[in-house]
Amino acid sequence: MVSAVFYVPLEPTPAKAFDATKSIATSALSTGDTAKNTSSPSAAPTLARRDAGALSRAFWQNVLPPVLGLGLLVGLWALVSASTGRSIPTPYETWLQAVEVFSNPFYRNGPNDQGVGWNVLASLQRVAAGFGLAALVGIPAGFAIGRFAFLSHMFMPVISLLRPVSPLAWLPIGLLVFKGANPAAIWTIFICSIWPMVINTAVGVQRVPQDYLNVARVLNLSEWKVLTKILFPAVLPYMLTGVRLAVGTAWLVIVAAEMLTGGVGIGFWVWDEWNNLNVKNIIIAIFVIGIVGLLLEAALVKLATAFTFEEVKS
């Protein structure tokens, strides 16, 4: 008998090894091509469409409405100007006058003839002085009234009686007491700014949870520790709200006060331009007053946001 011996190769032959290597390489290349096709050619248009959609939504929600509102204001302004026989200047005429006014806002030709920049700065100085004095008095008074029930029952009726009084009603008292227009205007700012700070601070103190104060009593904390460690952080949002309301009220009142007292200031500038029958400058002053008030409001909102305490979610 002839016996046949079969050899089983332990390693693939060169041809089979080449075929296997070729198969693996082809598979890798096809996988790489698939990943490449997934990441760049098809994903790029998708991302571009998403970015375009986000920009479109942002435009429709944040940009277009204010532009339409301002356009409506200008359109109504032009319509009123045309219907009154142009006794009220058109937006274009006012714009040309504004360019001339702001080309040199800090000129001085005498005590009663100064640029709009000096008038705005003078008004801001009066607002800062009156508001600063109101903060120094009103915030501590609000803490005291909110902390102690006796003081709250004592002063709240007085505050409720005096708060609705028009700020300009206090101007003659200021002229009588201080014998000068500038301190009288500062006094008017003070008396109209103090009420929002007192009331909001007192309400914030009264809304502090009683458990906090009970813990302070158990720990035998001093009144200063209770004020600085417990009351102040809890009352700060209320206090900043009162400050924001007080600044807005002060900026409203200073214009009317300066119309009556004279001197340098944006209110006096409005009244002086009315005496000169310069309606264009009056309209410019209205926009200046609005823009400055808007900037003050935005600054205080930013300040309040920075000091707002939010619970951190774990």
Secondary structure, DSSP 4 states (H G I P E B T S, - for coil): -PPP-----SS--HHHHHHHHHHHHHHHHHHHHHHHHHHTTTHHHHHHHHHHHHHHHHIIIIIHHHHHHHHHHHHHHHHHHHHTTTSSPPHHHHHHHHHHHHHSTT-BSSTT-B-HHHHHHHHHHHHHHHHHHHHHHHHHHHHHHHH-HHHHHHHHHHHHHHTTS-GGGGHHHHHHHH-SHHHHHHHHHHHHHHHHHHHHHHHHHHTS-HHHHHHHHHTT--HHHIIIIIIHHHHHHHHHHHHHHHHHHHHHHHHHHHHHH-SSSHHHHHHHHHHTT-HHHHHHHHHHHHHHHHHHHHHHHHHHHHT---PPP-
